[in-house]
């Protein structure tokens, strides 16, 4: 039989957090707000603090100081109380604050807390996530740690790609986010349109690349190929109509592997001939469900029946 007394243990550790006598760490956050803590607790509960404290030199009083100017004191106060007591009170807290708390917990590498908040947002705050889509989508791919939110967002973008591809900040999209979308079989865009978007994104990543191809050098094409090396293998080239291949793909053929371009040309001439390149399957098209057609006869109004 195992007896567990976690409630008392939690309260005792929170009381330890309030003890100003034996601390050996000072954390300074935004607006120079400072918190005191104990290195052993921080290192035990957070891999981030474990690494940070190991590389921080103490002062003459053996106290280590860590500065984190990008973390608000409200968010860090909750995180510190979680580290010590494992208790978080989210009553009367705005959803945007919870989202910020989640990203901060991820920064401190507190996996349990991060995942709990991620699931909480999806299950109870989905409408907020959708209405603040750009903020959410632009934040979750750093470090690739928000798998549930990533799927939540990509499910939306797959059906409504304009949320991302037509947004003003599309070219600021992280590469990992773009790659995640290109891997989707159910991305609801024509393949040639997807190609145009990734070219637009790739050119925007380097200021030396111009939209107008006239005057491009071999070095320019090599630069673009390097930028798009994670994206190019995910395009379904063999499902792009021949006219679009000539108009849209051919001008950029130098960023494709020679074998792929040769195979693509051969495929357009004779699709039955084998090719060496991998032919990815076509993306699926979602079928819009039509309303159920009623077979019930509509009774004419009494007025008409009496005519």
C-alpha positions as protocol buffer text, in pm:
chain_id: "A"
residue {
  index: 1
  type: UNK
  ca { x: 0 y: 0 z: 0 }
}
residue {
  index: 2
  type: UNK
  ca { x: 131 y: 343 z: -97 }
}
residue {
  index: 3
  type: UNK
  ca { x: 15 y: 653 z: 85 }
}
residue {
  index: 4
  type: UNK
  ca { x: 38 y: 983 z: -106 }
}
residue {
  index: 5
  type: UNK
  ca { x: 34 y: 1328 z: 52 }
}
residue {
  index: 6
  type: UNK
  ca { x: 82 y: 1555 z: -246 }
}
residue {
  index: 7
  type: UNK
  ca { x: -145 y: 1837 z: -124 }
}
residue {
  index: 8
  type: UNK
  ca { x: 65 y: 1899 z: 187 }
}
residue {
  index: 9
  type: UNK
  ca { x: 385 y: 1861 z: -11 }
}
residue {
  index: 10
  type: UNK
  ca { x: 264 y: 2119 z: -262 }
}
residue {
  index: 11
  type: UNK
  ca { x: 173 y: 2368 z: 11 }
}
residue {
  index: 12
  type: UNK
  ca { x: 512 y: 2324 z: 179 }
}
residue {
  index: 13
  type: UNK
  ca { x: 700 y: 2394 z: -143 }
}
residue {
  index: 14
  type: UNK
  ca { x: 492 y: 2705 z: -214 }
}
residue {
  index: 15
  type: UNK
  ca { x: 579 y: 2821 z: 138 }
}
residue {
  index: 16
  type: UNK
  ca { x: 944 y: 2759 z: 52 }
}
residue {
  index: 17
  type: UNK
  ca { x: 903 y: 2990 z: -246 }
}
residue {
  index: 18
  type: UNK
  ca { x: 801 y: 3267 z: -7 }
}
residue {
  index: 19
  type: UNK
  ca { x: 1109 y: 3210 z: 211 }
}
residue {
  index: 20
  type: UNK
  ca { x: 1346 y: 3503 z: 151 }
}
residue {
  index: 21
  type: UNK
  ca { x: 1630 y: 3369 z: 369 }
}
residue {
  index: 22
  type: UNK
  ca { x: 1777 y: 3071 z: 187 }
}
residue {
  index: 23
  type: UNK
  ca { x: 1730 y: 3154 z: -182 }
}
residue {
  index: 24
  type: UNK
  ca { x: 2033 y: 3146 z: -413 }
}
residue {
  index: 25
  type: UNK
  ca { x: 1881 y: 3254 z: -746 }
}
residue {
  index: 26
  type: UNK
  ca { x: 1737 y: 3587 z: -860 }
}
residue {
  index: 27
  type: UNK
  ca { x: 1534 y: 3598 z: -1184 }
}
residue {
  index: 28
  type: UNK
  ca { x: 1476 y: 3942 z: -1334 }
}
residue {
  index: 29
  type: UNK
  ca { x: 1191 y: 3965 z: -1588 }
}
residue {
  index: 30
  type: UNK
  ca { x: 1025 y: 4243 z: -1785 }
}
residue {
  index: 31
  type: UNK
  ca { x: 1014 y: 4588 z: -1618 }
}
residue {
  index: 32
  type: UNK
  ca { x: 1298 y: 4475 z: -1385 }
}
residue {
  index: 33
  type: UNK
  ca { x: 1062 y: 4277 z: -1165 }
}
residue {
  index: 34
  type: UNK
  ca { x: 1272 y: 4027 z: -965 }
}
residue {
  index: 35
  type: UNK
  ca { x: 1185 y: 3686 z: -820 }
}
residue {
  index: 36
  type: UNK
  ca { x: 1386 y: 3476 z: -576 }
}
residue {
  index: 37
  type: UNK
  ca { x: 1415 y: 3100 z: -602 }
}
residue {
  index: 38
  type: UNK
  ca { x: 1623 y: 2796 z: -516 }
}
residue {
  index: 39
  type: UNK
  ca { x: 1856 y: 2644 z: -773 }
}
residue {
  index: 40
  type: UNK
  ca { x: 1790 y: 2282 z: -675 }
}
residue {
  index: 41
  type: UNK
  ca { x: 1415 y: 2322 z: -727 }
}
residue {
  index: 42
  type: UNK
  ca { x: 1456 y: 2505 z: -1059 }
}
residue {
  index: 43
  type: UNK
  ca { x: 1705 y: 2251 z: -1196 }
}
residue {
  index: 44
  type: UNK
  ca { x: 1487 y: 1959 z: -1092 }
}
residue {
  index: 45
  type: UNK
  ca { x: 1170 y: 2097 z: -1252 }
}
residue {
  index: 46
  type: UNK
  ca { x: 1297 y: 2273 z: -1564 }
}
residue {
  index: 47
  type: UNK
  ca { x: 1563 y: 2152 z: -1812 }
}
residue {
  index: 48
  type: UNK
  ca { x: 1597 y: 2515 z: -1924 }
}
residue {
  index: 49
  type: UNK
  ca { x: 1698 y: 2631 z: -1576 }
}
residue {
  index: 50
  type: UNK
  ca { x: 1922 y: 2329 z: -1533 }
}
residue {
  index: 51
  type: UNK
  ca { x: 2128 y: 2437 z: -1835 }
}
residue {
  index: 52
  type: UNK
  ca { x: 2103 y: 2808 z: -1761 }
}
residue {
  index: 53
  type: UNK
  ca { x: 2220 y: 2782 z: -1401 }
}
residue {
  index: 54
  type: UNK
  ca { x: 2508 y: 2558 z: -1496 }
}
residue {
  index: 55
  type: UNK
  ca { x: 2644 y: 2838 z: -1716 }
}
residue {
  index: 56
  type: UNK
  ca { x: 2573 y: 3126 z: -1476 }
}
residue {
  index: 57
  type: UNK
  ca { x: 2851 y: 3253 z: -1251 }
}
residue {
  index: 58
  type: UNK
  ca { x: 2741 y: 3338 z: -893 }
}
residue {
  index: 59
  type: UNK
  ca { x: 2830 y: 3665 z: -719 }
}
residue {
  index: 60
  type: UNK
  ca { x: 3033 y: 3701 z: -400 }
}
residue {
  index: 61
  type: UNK
  ca { x: 2729 y: 3589 z: -196 }
}
residue {
  index: 62
  type: UNK
  ca { x: 2693 y: 3273 z: -408 }
}
residue {
  index: 63
  type: UNK
  ca { x: 2373 y: 3406 z: -568 }
}
residue {
  index: 64
  type: UNK
  ca { x: 2312 y: 3355 z: -941 }
}
residue {
  index: 65
  type: UNK
  ca { x: 2115 y: 3614 z: -1139 }
}
residue {
  index: 66
  type: UNK
  ca { x: 1922 y: 3531 z: -1456 }
}
residue {
  index: 67
  type: UNK
  ca { x: 1770 y: 3803 z: -1673 }
}
residue {
  index: 68
  type: UNK
  ca { x: 1465 y: 3730 z: -1889 }
}
residue {
  index: 69
  type: UNK
  ca { x: 1336 y: 4064 z: -2027 }
}
residue {
  index: 70
  type: UNK
  ca { x: 1084 y: 3903 z: -2264 }
}
residue {
  index: 71
  type: UNK
  ca { x: 882 y: 3729 z: -1990 }
}
residue {
  index: 72
  type: UNK
  ca { x: 614 y: 3931 z: -1810 }
}
residue {
  index: 73
  type: UNK
  ca { x: 606 y: 3920 z: -1433 }
}
residue {
  index: 74
  type: UNK
  ca { x: 242 y: 3794 z: -1437 }
}
residue {
  index: 75
  type: UNK
  ca { x: 333 y: 3494 z: -1652 }
}
residue {
  index: 76
  type: UNK
  ca { x: 653 y: 3415 z: -1466 }
}
residue {
  index: 77
  type: UNK
  ca { x: 473 y: 3434 z: -1132 }
}
residue {
  index: 78
  type: UNK
  ca { x: 237 y: 3156 z: -1244 }
}
residue {
  index: 79
  type: UNK
  ca { x: 520 y: 2948 z: -1390 }
}
residue {
  index: 80
  type: UNK
  ca { x: 724 y: 2977 z: -1071 }
}
residue {
  index: 81
  type: UNK
  ca { x: 428 y: 2871 z: -858 }
}
residue {
  index: 82
  type: UNK
  ca { x: 375 y: 2575 z: -1090 }
}
residue {
  index: 83
  type: UNK
  ca { x: 743 y: 2479 z: -1060 }
}
residue {
  index: 84
  type: UNK
  ca { x: 720 y: 2480 z: -680 }
}
residue {
  index: 85
  type: UNK
  ca { x: 367 y: 2362 z: -609 }
}
residue {
  index: 86
  type: UNK
  ca { x: 230 y: 2210 z: -928 }
}
residue {
  index: 87
  type: UNK
  ca { x: -85 y: 2423 z: -899 }
}
residue {
  index: 88
  type: UNK
  ca { x: -215 y: 2671 z: -1157 }
}
residue {
  index: 89
  type: UNK
  ca { x: -525 y: 2887 z: -1120 }
}
residue {
  index: 90
  type: UNK
  ca { x: -667 y: 2999 z: -1456 }
}
residue {
  index: 91
  type: UNK
  ca { x: -990 y: 3151 z: -1327 }
}
residue {
  index: 92
  type: UNK
  ca { x: -1077 y: 3490 z: -1477 }
}
residue {
  index: 93
  type: UNK
  ca { x: -776 y: 3472 z: -1709 }
}
residue {
  index: 94
  type: UNK
  ca { x: -802 y: 3584 z: -2073 }
}
residue {
  index: 95
  type: UNK
  ca { x: -736 y: 3326 z: -2341 }
}
residue {
  index: 96
  type: UNK
  ca { x: -454 y: 3530 z: -2492 }
}
residue {
  index: 97
  type: UNK
  ca { x: -278 y: 3519 z: -2155 }
}
residue {
  index: 98
  type: UNK
  ca { x: -317 y: 3140 z: -2142 }
}
residue {
  index: 99
  type: UNK
  ca { x: -168 y: 3115 z: -2491 }
}
residue {
  index: 100
  type: UNK
  ca { x: 127 y: 3328 z: -2380 }
}
residue {
  index: 101
  type: UNK
  ca { x: 163 y: 3114 z: -2069 }
}
residue {
  index: 102
  type: UNK
  ca { x: 179 y: 2803 z: -2285 }
}
residue {
  index: 103
  type: UNK
  ca { x: 453 y: 2943 z: -2510 }
}
residue {
  index: 104
  type: UNK
  ca { x: 648 y: 3057 z: -2203 }
}
residue {
  index: 105
  type: UNK
  ca { x: 618 y: 2713 z: -2042 }
}
residue {
  index: 106
  type: UNK
  ca { x: 751 y: 2566 z: -2364 }
}
residue {
  index: 107
  type: UNK
  ca { x: 1047 y: 2804 z: -2352 }
}
residue {
  index: 108
  type: UNK
  ca { x: 1128 y: 2679 z: -2002 }
}
residue {
  index: 109
  type: UNK
  ca { x: 1098 y: 2322 z: -2137 }
}
residue {
  index: 110
  type: UNK
  ca { x: 825 y: 2229 z: -1889 }
}
residue {
  index: 111
  type: UNK
  ca { x: 666 y: 1965 z: -2108 }
}
residue {
  index: 112
  type: UNK
  ca { x: 387 y: 1854 z: -1874 }
}
residue {
  index: 113
  type: UNK
  ca { x: 259 y: 2210 z: -1824 }
}
residue {
  index: 114
  type: UNK
  ca { x: 294 y: 2298 z: -2192 }
}
residue {
  index: 115
  type: UNK
  ca { x: 95 y: 1995 z: -2312 }
}
residue {
  index: 116
  type: UNK
  ca { x: -176 y: 2049 z: -2052 }
}
residue {
  index: 117
  type: UNK
  ca { x: -232 y: 2407 z: -2168 }
}
residue {
  index: 118
  type: UNK
  ca { x: -219 y: 2304 z: -2534 }
}
residue {
  index: 119
  type: UNK
  ca { x: -497 y: 2048 z: -2489 }
}
residue {
  index: 120
  type: UNK
  ca { x: -694 y: 2292 z: -2271 }
}
residue {
  index: 121
  type: UNK
  ca { x: -689 y: 2557 z: -2548 }
}
residue {
  index: 122
  type: UNK
  ca { x: -799 y: 2313 z: -2816 }
}
residue {
  index: 123
  type: UNK
  ca { x: -1079 y: 2158 z: -2612 }
}
residue {
  index: 124
  type: UNK
  ca { x: -1220 y: 2476 z: -2454 }
}
residue {
  index: 125
  type: UNK
  ca { x: -1097 y: 2775 z: -2656 }
}
residue {
  index: 126
  type: UNK
  ca { x: -1117 y: 2659 z: -3018 }
}
residue {
  index: 127
  type: UNK
  ca { x: -1321 y: 2963 z: -3127 }
}
residue {
  index: 128
  type: UNK
  ca { x: -1050 y: 3196 z: -2993 }
}
residue {
  index: 129
  type: UNK
  ca { x: -780 y: 2995 z: -3171 }
}
residue {
  index: 130
  type: UNK
  ca { x: -968 y: 3032 z: -3499 }
}
residue {
  index: 131
  type: UNK
  ca { x: -1032 y: 3404 z: -3458 }
}
residue {
  index: 132
  type: UNK
  ca { x: -663 y: 3465 z: -3374 }
}
residue {
  index: 133
  type: UNK
  ca { x: -536 y: 3222 z: -3636 }
}
residue {
  index: 134
  type: UNK
  ca { x: -238 y: 3426 z: -3761 }
}
residue {
  index: 135
  type: UNK
  ca { x: -104 y: 3473 z: -3408 }
}
residue {
  index: 136
  type: UNK
  ca { x: -143 y: 3105 z: -3325 }
}
residue {
  index: 137
  type: UNK
  ca { x: -11 y: 2968 z: -3652 }
}
residue {
  index: 138
  type: UNK
  ca { x: 291 y: 3196 z: -3648 }
}
residue {
  index: 139
  type: UNK
  ca { x: 389 y: 3087 z: -3297 }
}
residue {
  index: 140
  type: UNK
  ca { x: 349 y: 2712 z: -3272 }
}
residue {
  index: 141
  type: UNK
  ca { x: 612 y: 2584 z: -3515 }
}
residue {
  index: 142
  type: UNK
  ca { x: 919 y: 2718 z: -3337 }
}
residue {
  index: 143
  type: UNK
  ca { x: 1086 y: 2407 z: -3197 }
}
residue {
  index: 144
  type: UNK
  ca { x: 809 y: 2187 z: -3334 }
}
residue {
  index: 145
  type: UNK
  ca { x: 675 y: 2112 z: -2984 }
}
residue {
  index: 146
  type: UNK
  ca { x: 303 y: 2184 z: -3027 }
}
residue {
  index: 147
  type: UNK
  ca { x: 195 y: 1875 z: -3218 }
}
residue {
  index: 148
  type: UNK
  ca { x: -173 y: 1897 z: -3119 }
}
residue {
  index: 149
  type: UNK
  ca { x: -205 y: 2265 z: -3209 }
}
residue {
  index: 150
  type: UNK
  ca { x: -11 y: 2205 z: -3527 }
}
residue {
  index: 151
  type: UNK
  ca { x: -264 y: 1943 z: -3635 }
}
residue {
  index: 152
  type: UNK
  ca { x: -554 y: 2165 z: -3524 }
}
residue {
  index: 153
  type: UNK
  ca { x: -427 y: 2454 z: -3739 }
}
residue {
  index: 154
  type: UNK
  ca { x: -326 y: 2243 z: -4038 }
}
residue {
  index: 155
  type: UNK
  ca { x: -669 y: 2081 z: -4046 }
}
residue {
  index: 156
  type: UNK
  ca { x: -815 y: 2430 z: -4084 }
}
residue {
  index: 157
  type: UNK
  ca { x: -561 y: 2545 z: -4344 }
}
residue {
  index: 158
  type: UNK
  ca { x: -603 y: 2228 z: -4548 }
}
residue {
  index: 159
  type: UNK
  ca { x: -972 y: 2313 z: -4594 }
}
residue {
  index: 160
  type: UNK
  ca { x: -933 y: 2691 z: -4603 }
}
residue {
  index: 161
  type: UNK
  ca { x: -579 y: 2756 z: -4733 }
}
residue {
  index: 162
  type: UNK
  ca { x: -643 y: 3128 z: -4782 }
}
residue {
  index: 163
  type: UNK
  ca { x: -607 y: 3167 z: -4404 }
}
residue {
  index: 164
  type: UNK
  ca { x: -232 y: 3137 z: -4454 }
}
residue {
  index: 165
  type: UNK
  ca { x: -144 y: 3153 z: -4822 }
}
residue {
  index: 166
  type: UNK
  ca { x: -333 y: 3476 z: -4890 }
}
residue {
  index: 167
  type: UNK
  ca { x: -239 y: 3646 z: -4563 }
}
residue {
  index: 168
  type: UNK
  ca { x: -19 y: 3956 z: -4567 }
}
residue {
  index: 169
  type: UNK
  ca { x: 249 y: 3784 z: -4361 }
}
residue {
  index: 170
  type: UNK
  ca { x: 263 y: 3464 z: -4568 }
}
residue {
  index: 171
  type: UNK
  ca { x: 627 y: 3520 z: -4666 }
}
residue {
  index: 172
  type: UNK
  ca { x: 714 y: 3547 z: -4296 }
}
residue {
  index: 173
  type: UNK
  ca { x: 586 y: 3196 z: -4237 }
}
residue {
  index: 174
  type: UNK
  ca { x: 840 y: 2966 z: -4074 }
}
residue {
  index: 175
  type: UNK
  ca { x: 983 y: 2700 z: -4301 }
}
residue {
  index: 176
  type: UNK
  ca { x: 870 y: 2421 z: -4067 }
}
residue {
  index: 177
  type: UNK
  ca { x: 511 y: 2547 z: -4090 }
}
residue {
  index: 178
  type: UNK
  ca { x: 520 y: 2560 z: -4469 }
}
residue {
  index: 179
  type: UNK
  ca { x: 673 y: 2213 z: -4492 }
}
residue {
  index: 180
  type: UNK
  ca { x: 410 y: 2077 z: -4256 }
}
residue {
  index: 181
  type: UNK
  ca { x: 138 y: 2206 z: -4488 }
}
residue {
  index: 182
  type: UNK
  ca { x: 302 y: 2079 z: -4806 }
}
residue {
  index: 183
  type: UNK
  ca { x: 305 y: 1729 z: -4659 }
}
residue {
  index: 184
  type: UNK
  ca { x: -75 y: 1730 z: -4635 }
}
residue {
  index: 185
  type: UNK
  ca { x: -253 y: 1513 z: -4891 }
}
residue {
  index: 186
  type: UNK
  ca { x: -574 y: 1710 z: -4831 }
}
residue {
  index: 187
  type: UNK
  ca { x: -440 y: 2061 z: -4894 }
}
residue {
  index: 188
  type: UNK
  ca { x: -720 y: 2217 z: -5097 }
}
residue {
  index: 189
  type: UNK
  ca { x: -521 y: 2402 z: -5362 }
}
residue {
  index: 190
  type: UNK
  ca { x: -430 y: 2322 z: -5719 }
}
residue {
  index: 191
  type: UNK
  ca { x: -74 y: 2194 z: -5735 }
}
residue {
  index: 192
  type: UNK
  ca { x: 41 y: 2469 z: -5969 }
}
residue {
  index: 193
  type: UNK
  ca { x: -95 y: 2730 z: -5727 }
}
residue {
  index: 194
  type: UNK
  ca { x: 100 y: 2564 z: -5445 }
}
residue {
  index: 195
  type: UNK
  ca { x: 410 y: 2584 z: -5665 }
}
residue {
  index: 196
  type: UNK
  ca { x: 356 y: 2956 z: -5721 }
}
residue {
  index: 197
  type: UNK
  ca { x: 319 y: 3017 z: -5350 }
}
residue {
  index: 198
  type: UNK
  ca { x: 641 y: 2839 z: -5256 }
}
residue {
  index: 199
  type: UNK
  ca { x: 830 y: 3030 z: -5526 }
}
residue {
  index: 200
  type: UNK
  ca { x: 691 y: 3354 z: -5383 }
}
residue {
  index: 201
  type: UNK
  ca { x: 790 y: 3246 z: -5031 }
}
residue {
  index: 202
  type: UNK
  ca { x: 1139 y: 3136 z: -5140 }
}
residue {
  index: 203
  type: UNK
  ca { x: 1217 y: 3460 z: -5324 }
}
residue {
  index: 204
  type: UNK
  ca { x: 1106 y: 3663 z: -5022 }
}
residue {
  index: 205
  type: UNK
  ca { x: 1360 y: 3487 z: -4800 }
}
residue {
  index: 206
  type: UNK
  ca { x: 1656 y: 3648 z: -4977 }
}
residue {
  index: 207
  type: UNK
  ca { x: 1672 y: 4018 z: -5062 }
}
residue {
  index: 208
  type: UNK
  ca { x: 1903 y: 3956 z: -5360 }
}
residue {
  index: 209
  type: UNK
  ca { x: 1633 y: 3763 z: -5545 }
}
residue {
  index: 210
  type: UNK
  ca { x: 1397 y: 3960 z: -5763 }
}
residue {
  index: 211
  type: UNK
  ca { x: 1049 y: 3858 z: -5868 }
}
residue {
  index: 212
  type: UNK
  ca { x: 1132 y: 3932 z: -6234 }
}
residue {
  index: 213
  type: UNK
  ca { x: 1347 y: 3644 z: -6363 }
}
residue {
  index: 214
  type: UNK
  ca { x: 1509 y: 3858 z: -6631 }
}
residue {
  index: 215
  type: UNK
  ca { x: 1869 y: 3903 z: -6532 }
}
residue {
  index: 216
  type: UNK
  ca { x: 1878 y: 3606 z: -6294 }
}
residue {
  index: 217
  type: UNK
  ca { x: 2216 y: 3434 z: -6280 }
}
residue {
  index: 218
  type: UNK
  ca { x: 2296 y: 3070 z: -6211 }
}
residue {
  index: 219
  type: UNK
  ca { x: 2391 y: 3180 z: -5862 }
}
residue {
  index: 220
  type: UNK
  ca { x: 2041 y: 3322 z: -5810 }
}
residue {
  index: 221
  type: UNK
  ca { x: 1881 y: 2992 z: -5907 }
}
residue {
  index: 222
  type: UNK
  ca { x: 2121 y: 2803 z: -5679 }
}
residue {
  index: 223
  type: UNK
  ca { x: 2028 y: 3035 z: -5393 }
}
residue {
  index: 224
  type: UNK
  ca { x: 1655 y: 2973 z: -5447 }
}
residue {
  index: 225
  type: UNK
  ca { x: 1711 y: 2598 z: -5475 }
}
residue {
  index: 226
  type: UNK
  ca { x: 1895 y: 2599 z: -5143 }
}
residue {
  index: 227
  type: UNK
  ca { x: 1620 y: 2799 z: -4975 }
}
residue {
  index: 228
  type: UNK
  ca { x: 1351 y: 2561 z: -5101 }
}
residue {
  index: 229
  type: UNK
  ca { x: 1538 y: 2234 z: -5050 }
}
residue {
  index: 230
  type: UNK
  ca { x: 1283 y: 2114 z: -4790 }
}
residue {
  index: 231
  type: UNK
  ca { x: 983 y: 2220 z: -5001 }
}
residue {
  index: 232
  type: UNK
  ca { x: 1067 y: 2109 z: -5354 }
}
residue {
  index: 233
  type: UNK
  ca { x: 1042 y: 1732 z: -5290 }
}
residue {
  index: 234
  type: UNK
  ca { x: 686 y: 1781 z: -5161 }
}
residue {
  index: 235
  type: UNK
  ca { x: 539 y: 1925 z: -5482 }
}
residue {
  index: 236
  type: UNK
  ca { x: 324 y: 1681 z: -5683 }
}
residue {
  index: 237
  type: UNK
  ca { x: 484 y: 1775 z: -6018 }
}
residue {
  index: 238
  type: UNK
  ca { x: 336 y: 1489 z: -6216 }
}
residue {
  index: 239
  type: UNK
  ca { x: -18 y: 1609 z: -6142 }
}
residue {
  index: 240
  type: UNK
  ca { x: 32 y: 1957 z: -6288 }
}
residue {
  index: 241
  type: UNK
  ca { x: -121 y: 2007 z: -6636 }
}
residue {
  index: 242
  type: UNK
  ca { x: 128 y: 2031 z: -6921 }
}
residue {
  index: 243
  type: UNK
  ca { x: 45 y: 2391 z: -7009 }
}
residue {
  index: 244
  type: UNK
  ca { x: 113 y: 2495 z: -6650 }
}
residue {
  index: 245
  type: UNK
  ca { x: 439 y: 2301 z: -6646 }
}
residue {
  index: 246
  type: UNK
  ca { x: 556 y: 2502 z: -6947 }
}
residue {
  index: 247
  type: UNK
  ca { x: 433 y: 2837 z: -6814 }
}
residue {
  index: 248
  type: UNK
  ca { x: 505 y: 2805 z: -6442 }
}
residue {
  index: 249
  type: UNK
  ca { x: 762 y: 2529 z: -6384 }
}
residue {
  index: 250
  type: UNK
  ca { x: 992 y: 2559 z: -6686 }
}
residue {
  index: 251
  type: UNK
  ca { x: 1114 y: 2914 z: -6602 }
}
residue {
  index: 252
  type: UNK
  ca { x: 1248 y: 2771 z: -6273 }
}
residue {
  index: 253
  type: UNK
  ca { x: 1373 y: 2436 z: -6408 }
}
residue {
  index: 254
  type: UNK
  ca { x: 1725 y: 2517 z: -6283 }
}
residue {
  index: 255
  type: UNK
  ca { x: 1610 y: 2474 z: -5922 }
}
residue {
  index: 256
  type: UNK
  ca { x: 1493 y: 2120 z: -5998 }
}
residue {
  index: 257
  type: UNK
  ca { x: 1717 y: 1817 z: -6015 }
}
residue {
  index: 258
  type: UNK
  ca { x: 1801 y: 1740 z: -6378 }
}
residue {
  index: 259
  type: UNK
  ca { x: 1657 y: 1389 z: -6351 }
}
residue {
  index: 260
  type: UNK
  ca { x: 1325 y: 1524 z: -6223 }
}
residue {
  index: 261
  type: UNK
  ca { x: 1297 y: 1776 z: -6508 }
}
residue {
  index: 262
  type: UNK
  ca { x: 1383 y: 1511 z: -6768 }
}
residue {
  index: 263
  type: UNK
  ca { x: 1129 y: 1271 z: -6619 }
}
residue {
  index: 264
  type: UNK
  ca { x: 863 y: 1539 z: -6608 }
}
residue {
  index: 265
  type: UNK
  ca { x: 910 y: 1622 z: -6975 }
}
residue {
  index: 266
  type: UNK
  ca { x: 895 y: 1254 z: -7068 }
}
residue {
  index: 267
  type: UNK
  ca { x: 583 y: 1203 z: -6856 }
}
residue {
  index: 268
  type: UNK
  ca { x: 403 y: 1483 z: -7036 }
}
residue {
  index: 269
  type: UNK
  ca { x: 479 y: 1321 z: -7370 }
}
residue {
  index: 270
  type: UNK
  ca { x: 403 y: 962 z: -7268 }
}
residue {
  index: 271
  type: UNK
  ca { x: 260 y: 905 z: -6917 }
}
residue {
  index: 272
  type: UNK
  ca { x: 288 y: 527 z: -6962 }
}
residue {
  index: 273
  type: UNK
  ca { x: 666 y: 527 z: -6982 }
}
residue {
  index: 274
  type: UNK
  ca { x: 846 y: 454 z: -6651 }
}
residue {
  index: 275
  type: UNK
  ca { x: 1041 y: 733 z: -6482 }
}
residue {
  index: 276
  type: UNK
  ca { x: 1316 y: 730 z: -6221 }
}
residue {
  index: 277
  type: UNK
  ca { x: 1171 y: 1011 z: -6011 }
}
residue {
  index: 278
  type: UNK
  ca { x: 920 y: 945 z: -5732 }
}
residue {
  index: 279
  type: UNK
  ca { x: 564 y: 1024 z: -5836 }
}
residue {
  index: 280
  type: UNK
  ca { x: 372 y: 1142 z: -5532 }
}
residue {
  index: 281
  type: UNK
  ca { x: -2 y: 1071 z: -5525 }
}
residue {
  index: 282
  type: UNK
  ca { x: -242 y: 1353 z: -5615 }
}
residue {
  index: 283
  type: UNK
  ca { x: -389 y: 1554 z: -5333 }
}
residue {
  index: 284
  type: UNK
  ca { x: -740 y: 1457 z: -5233 }
}
residue {
  index: 285
  type: UNK
  ca { x: -1030 y: 1688 z: -5303 }
}
residue {
  index: 286
  type: UNK
  ca { x: -1283 y: 1728 z: -5027 }
}
residue {
  index: 287
  type: UNK
  ca { x: -1639 y: 1671 z: -5145 }
}
residue {
  index: 288
  type: UNK
  ca { x: -1884 y: 1932 z: -5025 }
}
residue {
  index: 289
  type: UNK
  ca { x: -2185 y: 1765 z: -4867 }
}
residue {
  index: 290
  type: UNK
  ca { x: -2510 y: 1874 z: -5027 }
}
residue {
  index: 291
  type: UNK
  ca { x: -2822 y: 1913 z: -4815 }
}
residue {
  index: 292
  type: UNK
  ca { x: -3047 y: 1609 z: -4813 }
}
residue {
  index: 293
  type: UNK
  ca { x: -3310 y: 1636 z: -5081 }
}
residue {
  index: 294
  type: UNK
  ca { x: -3661 y: 1600 z: -4948 }
}
residue {
  index: 295
  type: UNK
  ca { x: -3907 y: 1371 z: -5126 }
}
residue {
  index: 296
  type: UNK
  ca { x: -4208 y: 1490 z: -4931 }
}
residue {
  index: 297
  type: UNK
  ca { x: -4478 y: 1648 z: -5147 }
}
residue {
  index: 298
  type: UNK
  ca { x: -4545 y: 2011 z: -5068 }
}
residue {
  index: 299
  type: UNK
  ca { x: -4909 y: 2070 z: -5001 }
}
residue {
  index: 300
  type: UNK
  ca { x: -5056 y: 2367 z: -5190 }
}
residue {
  index: 301
  type: UNK
  ca { x: -5203 y: 2649 z: -4986 }
}
residue {
  index: 302
  type: UNK
  ca { x: -5573 y: 2620 z: -4904 }
}
residue {
  index: 303
  type: UNK
  ca { x: -5643 y: 2920 z: -5121 }
}
residue {
  index: 304
  type: UNK
  ca { x: -5510 y: 2738 z: -5427 }
}
residue {
  index: 305
  type: UNK
  ca { x: -5695 y: 2421 z: -5336 }
}
residue {
  index: 306
  type: UNK
  ca { x: -6019 y: 2610 z: -5340 }
}
residue {
  index: 307
  type: UNK
  ca { x: -5960 y: 2773 z: -5681 }
}
